Amino acid sequence: MKKEPLRMCVGCRERFPQKELLRLVASPEGVAIDRTGRMPGRGAYLCYRETCVSGAYKKKSLQRALRQALNESIWIEIDQAVKAANEREE
């Protein structure tokens, strides 16, 4: 039986199975949402709670994890992805 990898959310610092988190990748081209989980570059994870997204924004924990500054457009994409995932769950 294969163990499922756990990853830590940079917003709330809780551990979740990797498939339950939103992965973001920092590469030379910039920061992007990794929907496949296979993009090359430095990755960081956020859970799909809006409080975690806002906490990561305020504390700048996502920027520290990715070691790269984030522009407003990526935050808008993250917010839309979290809202879409939460709507699917309901």
Secondary structure as UniProt FT lines:
FT   STRAND          6..9
FT   TURN            10..12
FT   STRAND          15..17
FT   HELIX           18..20
FT   STRAND          22..27
FT   TURN            28..29
FT   STRAND          30..34
FT   STRAND          42..46
FT   HELIX           50..59
FT   HELIX           61..66
FT   HELIX           72..89
//
